[in-house]
Amino acid sequence: MKQKLHPCLSIDRWEIFLNALIQEIAKPTEEWPVVRCWSKRNLIHVLAKIRIREKSRLLSTFPTAEVILEHLQKTGLVSHLDVESTSPPSPTTDFFLFHLEGPAEKDADPLELLQAFKPEGVICYFSALAYYGLTTQIPSQHHIATLTAAAIPARKTDKDRQESLSRETVKRNPMGQKVFTFQGIPFFWTRRIASRIAGIQIRQEGTRTQFRITTREQTLLDTLNRPIPCGGLAVILEAWEKGARTMDEKRLAEHLKTMSHADTCRRVGAIFDLIGHPPAPCLKKQLDAIKPSLPSQTSKTIISLLPGINFPNTNDIWQVSIP
């Protein structure tokens, strides 16, 4: 049975709109790094923008963006993805996939969903470890982060301190905010301080998808600061053993210099000792530079290799507790 068009979707006007849409989503942009997979909110925004831009040719009777989306689904150009939202249905966690290359086009990649959810965000943690092949484990969760500047704490009154103590009784979820589930895997959104992420890059995947993702070296550094979102000890040790053979140690040294975080340097030195990997000269120089500033060793000066996890042994050189 031939598909009927909406009364205001004449063949000529529909072709005008469709051609404009295809041009709009043909290639990734800085604003829309993924143009194959869309959240409903962003897709409606784009459809409405085209409708306004082409209003002289489409006329005022052309349907709304919501009706256009329904028609795109009926024609098979767009399919709805089966994503389980963790809250009441929201346009930001309702996803659609374009099939410009035909209905046999592959299903959405989990990282596409992350980037479609937060186009301005950065894919990180376990998701990035899997992307770079630094783990043989299937990710048990996926993460995307939006970047914020470090907050400057204001001077607190006694009342402020009391309210702060009350809020601290509710522990923050170390995983971030769970936003949806896809194929049985939870997806999380978190906020990260921009100065703590020295390495971000754009990776092209096909003609219609780009990922904004932490570099291989930044991803490894993240494991030493956020071990739980990165999958835990076993995943992290495997990642560093694999990463030691594939990382760019000059880039790792540059990231450490930019981050200017002494505890991260100590952890890098300790994990290199743990896996038996001698750092390259450029990185060794960066690590050795912090040794003179280390205080005399006491129980209070020792930090854990992975924050929040206690280990029985100690690397005395770096004053880091290790497995």
N, C-alpha and C positions, 0 to 999 in steps of 0.2 A: 504493500500500500504506500502510495507516494506521500512523503512527509508534507504536511500543510504548514505554510508560513503564518506567522502572526499577521493579522490584518494590515498592520502598518509596516510589515517587513516585506516590501515589494522586492522582486528579484534584483532590480537595478540598484535600489538603495542598500539592500543587504550586501551586494557585491562591493559597493563603495566602502561600506563599513568593514567588511571582512578583509579587503585589501589593505585598508589602513591599519587594522589590527595585526595582520601578519607582518607588516613592516615594523610596527611598534615592538613586537616581541620576537623579531627574527634573531637578534643577537643580544647577549648580556651587556649590561651597562653598569656603571658604578652604583646607580640607584637601584637597579634590579639585576643582581648578579645571576639569578636563576630565572629564566624566562620560559621554562618548560613546566615547572611546578609553581603553583600560586596559592596563597591563602585567599579566602573569599574576600576579605577586607581589601587587600591590595589589588586583586583582580577587578573588583567592582570599581575601585578608584580609577584604574586604567581604562576600563570600558566607558566610564562616564567622561573621562578626559577626551577620549576619541570622539564620543558623541557630541561634545561641546565644540571641539576643534573643527569637526566636519558638518556643523549644523546648517551651513548654507546649502550643502548638497543633500543632506539627510532630511531636512525640514523639521519643524517642531513636533510633528506627529510621530517621529521615530520613537520606538519604545525606550523605556528606562533601562539602565544598566542591569537591573535584576532580571528583567524580561529577556534581555539579550543573552544573559548567562544561561537561562533556562533553555533558550533556543540552541545555544552552542552545545549543550548537553544532548538535546534531541537529535542534532545532526551528527553526533559522534565525534565532533572536533575536541570536545572536552569531556573528561570523565571525573566523577566524584571519587575521592579516595576514602577508604574505610579507616578512619582515624578515630580513636576513642579519646574524647576530651576528658580531662580530669575535673572539669568544672562545668557549669551549665553551658550549652552550645554557644560558641563565640566565633565571630567572623575571622579572628586571628588563628583559630585552631581548626578551621574547616577548610580542607584543601582540595584543589582541583589540578588535573594533569592535562596539558594540551597534547593532542595527537596530530600534529601537523604533518608527520611523516607516515600516517596511517595507523589503524587500530592495533597493529602488531608491535607498535613501539614499546620499548621496555617499561616496566613499572618504575615507580618513583624510588630513587635511592634514599636511604635514611638521611644522608647529608644534604640532599636536595630539600627535604622537608625542613631540616634545621635552618637552612639559608632562606627558604621561603617564609618561614615563621618570623625570622628577624633578618631582613636583607642587609641591615647595617651591622649585624653581629659577627662574631669571630668563632668559628668551630674550634673546639679545644678538648683537652682531657682524653678520655678513653676513645672518643670518636676520632681524634687526630692520631692517637697511637695506632689504631686499626688502619687508618688511611695510609699511613707511611709503612705499614707492614712491620711495626715494631712489636707486635704481639701476635701470637697464634690463637689467642682467645677471641671468641665472638663477643663484642661489646655487650655488657649487661645493662648499659645505659648510654645515652647520648647527651652531649652538652653543647650549648651555644652561649656565648657571653656577649653582653654589651659593655662598652668601656665607659668608665666614669673617672673624673678627676678625684684625687684624694681629698676627702672632706677635711676642712680645718676646724677642729673642735673649738666651740665658743666657751667662754668662761662660765662655769656652772654655778648656780645658786644652790643652797641647801635643798630646796624643793626639787630642782633639776636632778641632783644626785640621788634623791630618794626615788624619783620616777625612773631613773636609769637603772637602779638596783632592782626595781620591780620588774622591768622589762627583761633584765638578764636572767630572771628565773625561767623564762621561756627560751629554751635553747634554739639557736638558729640551725636549720637543716643544712649540714655540710654539703649536701648535693645541690642545693639551690631550690628553685621552684619547679615542681613537676607540672608540666603544661599539657601533655598528651601522651598517648601510648599508640605505637604502630607496630603491628606484627608481634605483639606481646612484649615489646621493649619500651621502657619509659624514656621520655625525652624531657630534659631539664633546661631551664633558662636561669642564668646567673649573671651577676654584675661583677666586673673586675676592674681594679684600678689600672689605668692606662700605663702608668710608669712601671708597673710590674710585668708588662708584656712588651719585651723589646723586639720580638720577632713575629711579624705577621706578613703573610704573602697571599697573592691571588693565584689559584691553580685552575687552569682551564680543563674542563671535562666535557669533551664533545663540543658541538658548535653552539649549544644553547644553555650551557651551565658553567658557572664559575663558583669556586669556593673561596671564601675569605677564611683562612685557617692559620693557626700558629705554625711556625716553621718546625721542621724536625727537631732542631736544637732547642727551641723554646718549649716544644711539647715535652721533651725530656726534662727540662728544668721544672716544668709545671708538676711533674710527678713527685718532686722533692718538696714541694710546698702544699700540694693538694692531693695526697695519696688516695683518699677514699673515692673521689670522682674519677680517678685514674685507674681504679680497679684493684688496688691493694698491693701488698708486698710482692707476691709471686709475679704479677703482671709487670710491676715496675722493674724488678731485677732482670726479667727477660728482656724488657725494652732497652735497658742500659747495655746489656750484653750484645744485643743486636745493634743498637745504636753506636756502640764503640767502633764498629766496623764500617759504618755508613755515614756517620755524622761529619759535618764540616767543623773541625775543632777551632779554626780561626773564627768562624761565625759564632760558635759557642762562647769563645772568649769575649767577642764584641758584645754579645747579649749580656754577659755577666758585668762587663764594664758599664753598659748603659743602665742596667738594673741597680747597680751599686748597692748590693745587698750581701753583706758579709756572711750571714748564715747560709745563704744559698751556695756561696763559694766553698764554705767548709763542707757542706753536704756533697758537692761535686767531688772535692778532693777525697772524701771518705768513700764514696761509692766507686770511684776509680780504683782506690786501693782494694776495695772489697771484691771487685770483679777481676783484679789483676791486670788493669790496663794502664800503662804509663802514658800520661798526657803528652801531646805534642808540645814542642818548645814554646809556641805562642800561648798556649793555654796554661802550661806549667808556670810561666812567668806571671800570668794573671792570678793564678791560685797562690803562688808563693808570696805574692805581694801583701797578703793579709796576715801571714804568719806572725810578723813582729807585733801586730796589734792584739794578738790573742792574749787574754789575761792568764795569770797563773791558774793552773787547773784545780778546780774544786767541783763538788757535786752540782753547784749552781751554775757553773760555766759550761757544763756539758749539755749539748742539745741533741735531740733525737734525729737520726737519719731521715725519718718520716714523721712530721709533726703529729702528735696525738697517739703515737704508737711507741710503747716501751720496749727496749731491747736489752739483752743481758750483758753484752760486751761493749767495749769502748775502744775507739780509735784515738790513741793518746795524742797523735800529731795534730789532728783536727778537733779534738775534744767533742767527738760525735759518737753517740751510742749506736751500735750496729747489731745486726742479727748474729 
